[in-house]
Amino acid sequence: MIVAIDGPAGSGKSTISRLLAERLGGVYLDSGAMYRAVAWALAQNRLLEAQDTVLERVLPTLPLDFAVRDGRLHILWKGVPLGAEIRTPEMTRAASAVAQREPVRRFLLSRQRGVAHEGLVVAEGRDMGSVVFPDADVKIFLTATLEERARRRVAQYRDQGIDADFQEVLRSLQARDDADTNRSIAPLKPAQGAVLVDTSHLTIAEVVHVLMNVVEKAAKKQAGDGKSRAD
């Protein structure tokens, strides 16, 4: 089973998807981290502004690896796991930019789909249900008010020891929303058939509960359809 969870920055996708994958005993696919890692890798080589033809040639040669181990996606640079260095505000902005580049999206698409062979997968991002896994068994679109998403992002940065100004983060999220929804390649939007969940006034536990119900209903329907075909 593939559960595709999309939504704007700060809607709770990462935390919710990780917890849902744990509850379901599946693999958590953090596509945002993959884009951040590519942005970080390109930055190391001063290639963030490189032309598409250059990216096409360079991306496959980068010592960047994505591996699933113990139900988790591990991102390695020269064999060393990447962590906090791809979670900075600078990499957030860089990831938004590279996500609009066709060579980058093609480079990651096959790697994202490759994780689907790992069994039950909870994939989160901005186009998981609309582009990467259009045939996903469950499609969910998480959202929240801009102000609530900014508050969450500020708290996240401060937990990481990063000083963050609420108004600055608010403007950054608005700009990210505009870029994601208006880009020509895989714009941010609910996938066809996606279940919309507003997380603005819900706790993490409440959102996970809602999503578990959605997944369980889909699993029962899947089982029923399989039984009908067998009969």
Wavefront OBJ file of the C-alpha trace (Angstrom):
o trace
v 0.000 0.000 0.000
v 1.138 3.526 -0.803
v -0.139 6.449 1.273
v 0.618 9.788 -0.409
v 0.496 12.866 1.819
v 0.858 16.313 0.285
v 0.471 19.858 1.541
v 2.172 23.221 1.973
v 5.149 23.908 4.236
v 4.273 23.856 7.920
v 1.086 21.835 7.526
v 2.528 19.023 9.632
v 3.364 16.624 6.805
v 6.741 15.455 8.053
v 5.814 14.774 11.669
v 2.436 13.252 10.817
v 3.806 11.074 8.004
v 6.642 9.762 10.147
v 4.282 8.845 12.996
v 1.757 7.308 10.615
v 4.459 5.160 9.022
v 5.514 3.987 12.479
v 1.922 3.106 13.404
v 1.472 1.197 10.156
v 4.876 -0.486 10.286
v 5.824 0.996 6.936
v 8.532 3.120 5.321
v 8.469 6.898 5.699
v 9.520 8.662 2.483
v 10.517 12.268 3.199
v 10.681 13.742 -0.304
v 11.386 17.207 1.092
v 14.599 15.923 2.630
v 15.589 14.523 -0.744
v 15.198 17.936 -2.391
v 17.052 19.577 0.488
v 19.875 17.084 0.079
v 20.150 17.784 -3.641
v 20.159 21.536 -2.954
v 22.875 21.076 -0.320
v 24.944 18.886 -2.650
v 24.672 21.415 -5.480
v 25.605 24.213 -3.093
v 28.787 22.330 -2.130
v 29.760 22.426 -5.788
v 28.479 25.986 -6.413
v 25.958 24.666 -8.908
v 22.673 26.001 -7.518
v 22.426 28.413 -10.453
v 23.775 25.987 -13.059
v 21.958 25.530 -16.352
v 19.743 22.486 -16.895
v 22.231 20.893 -19.269
v 24.883 21.049 -16.550
v 22.536 19.606 -13.942
v 21.609 16.737 -16.267
v 25.283 15.801 -16.490
v 26.297 16.421 -12.869
v 23.408 15.040 -10.804
v 24.051 11.328 -11.537
v 27.719 11.781 -10.603
v 27.144 13.273 -7.145
v 28.209 11.026 -4.222
v 24.639 11.285 -2.907
v 22.836 8.080 -1.957
v 19.286 7.328 -0.778
v 18.813 4.043 1.060
v 15.970 2.493 3.051
v 17.072 0.774 6.240
v 14.921 -0.361 9.146
v 11.867 1.377 7.717
v 13.597 4.741 7.316
v 15.042 6.694 4.431
v 18.734 7.435 4.944
v 20.451 10.152 2.908
v 24.203 9.801 2.582
v 26.888 12.103 1.207
v 30.108 10.220 0.497
v 28.771 7.495 2.776
v 28.119 9.874 5.692
v 24.499 10.554 6.811
v 23.188 14.075 6.242
v 21.191 15.666 9.051
v 20.942 19.175 10.461
v 22.936 20.714 7.615
v 19.994 20.217 5.218
v 17.415 21.586 7.688
v 18.540 25.219 7.795
v 16.433 28.152 6.489
v 18.984 28.591 3.693
v 18.501 25.025 2.504
v 14.723 25.442 2.783
v 14.898 28.311 0.295
v 17.382 26.473 -1.925
v 15.224 23.327 -1.950
v 12.225 25.382 -3.084
v 14.284 26.713 -5.994
v 15.760 23.393 -7.157
v 12.348 21.702 -6.890
v 11.301 23.824 -9.853
v 14.120 22.473 -12.029
v 13.132 19.700 -14.419
v 16.494 17.809 -14.247
v 16.260 17.678 -10.450
v 12.703 16.370 -10.501
v 13.591 13.674 -13.032
v 16.656 12.723 -11.007
v 14.600 12.196 -7.849
v 11.455 10.730 -9.411
v 12.938 7.300 -10.090
v 14.525 7.229 -6.638
v 11.245 8.128 -4.965
v 9.345 5.488 -6.884
v 12.034 2.955 -6.099
v 11.087 3.170 -2.423
v 7.601 1.903 -3.337
v 9.084 -1.571 -3.684
v 9.808 -1.589 0.055
v 6.213 -2.565 0.958
v 3.869 -0.178 2.756
v 5.090 3.372 2.121
v 3.963 6.696 3.557
v 5.273 9.302 1.112
v 5.048 12.998 1.938
v 5.763 16.033 -0.159
v 4.035 18.402 -2.547
v 3.317 16.149 -5.519
v 3.321 12.642 -4.094
v -0.302 11.962 -4.982
v -0.507 14.061 -8.131
v 2.764 13.124 -9.876
v 5.034 10.637 -8.116
v 2.370 8.110 -7.047
v -0.779 8.956 -9.042
v -2.109 5.435 -8.360
v -1.533 5.620 -4.582
v -4.044 3.635 -2.531
v -4.594 6.606 -0.221
v -4.147 10.290 -1.079
v -4.261 12.943 1.635
v -3.801 16.703 1.443
v -2.895 18.367 4.750
v -3.316 22.094 5.205
v -3.439 24.775 7.915
v -3.726 28.540 8.107
v -0.662 30.532 7.090
v -0.311 31.979 10.611
v -0.433 28.555 12.255
v 2.102 27.162 9.832
v 4.435 30.087 10.527
v 4.104 29.531 14.265
v 5.014 25.869 13.866
v 8.001 26.660 11.659
v 9.340 29.242 14.153
v 9.031 26.682 16.967
v 10.837 24.106 14.814
v 13.724 26.461 14.101
v 14.049 27.456 17.738
v 14.109 23.810 18.789
v 17.095 23.470 16.440
v 18.773 26.474 18.066
v 18.082 28.699 15.055
v 16.881 32.237 15.767
v 13.727 32.959 13.765
v 11.469 35.996 13.434
v 7.742 35.237 13.086
v 7.011 37.920 10.473
v 10.014 36.912 8.407
v 8.977 33.261 8.503
v 5.407 34.270 7.624
v 6.597 36.141 4.532
v 8.881 33.252 3.584
v 6.031 30.729 3.787
v 3.762 32.967 1.721
v 6.466 33.239 -0.927
v 6.960 29.455 -0.830
v 3.212 28.905 -1.225
v 3.121 31.223 -4.229
v 6.128 29.533 -5.833
v 4.796 26.014 -5.217
v 1.259 26.650 -6.449
v 2.220 28.699 -9.501
v 5.189 26.719 -10.816
v 4.747 25.128 -14.218
v 6.208 21.770 -13.141
v 4.102 19.719 -10.681
v 2.333 22.643 -8.965
v 1.144 22.149 -5.388
v -2.519 21.112 -5.405
v -4.678 18.346 -3.947
v -4.446 15.193 -6.041
v -7.612 13.854 -7.618
v -9.495 11.892 -4.971
v -7.391 13.219 -2.085
v -8.891 13.550 1.387
v -8.427 17.126 2.639
v -7.519 17.528 6.326
v -7.163 20.956 7.976
v -4.700 20.571 10.858
v -4.956 24.168 12.141
v -6.824 23.275 15.323
v -5.866 19.624 15.694
v -3.148 18.068 17.809
v -0.607 15.741 16.229
v -2.309 12.753 17.856
v -5.692 13.828 16.503
v -4.388 14.162 12.957
v -2.724 10.746 13.118
v -6.018 9.282 14.379
v -7.926 10.815 11.461
v -5.402 9.493 8.947
v -5.364 6.033 10.512
v -9.125 5.856 9.976
v -8.706 6.879 6.330
v -6.026 4.240 5.763
v -7.989 1.512 7.549
v -11.062 2.201 5.398
v -8.924 2.005 2.270
v -7.350 -1.262 3.443
v -10.781 -2.802 4.094
v -11.982 -1.725 0.657
v -8.806 -3.127 -0.890
v -9.350 -6.429 0.907
v -12.998 -6.512 -0.137
v -12.148 -5.863 -3.776
v -9.552 -8.620 -3.661
v -12.079 -11.046 -2.203
v -14.610 -10.138 -4.878
v -12.119 -10.824 -7.654
v -11.192 -14.140 -6.063
v -14.873 -15.136 -5.869
l 1 2 3 4 5 6 7 8 9 10 11 12 13 14 15 16 17 18 19 20 21 22 23 24 25 26 27 28 29 30 31 32 33 34 35 36 37 38 39 40 41 42 43 44 45 46 47 48 49 50 51 52 53 54 55 56 57 58 59 60 61 62 63 64 65 66 67 68 69 70 71 72 73 74 75 76 77 78 79 80 81 82 83 84 85 86 87 88 89 90 91 92 93 94 95 96 97 98 99 100 101 102 103 104 105 106 107 108 109 110 111 112 113 114 115 116 117 118 119 120 121 122 123 124 125 126 127 128 129 130 131 132 133 134 135 136 137 138 139 140 141 142 143 144 145 146 147 148 149 150 151 152 153 154 155 156 157 158 159 160 161 162 163 164 165 166 167 168 169 170 171 172 173 174 175 176 177 178 179 180 181 182 183 184 185 186 187 188 189 190 191 192 193 194 195 196 197 198 199 200 201 202 203 204 205 206 207 208 209 210 211 212 213 214 215 216 217 218 219 220 221 222 223 224 225 226 227 228 229 230 231
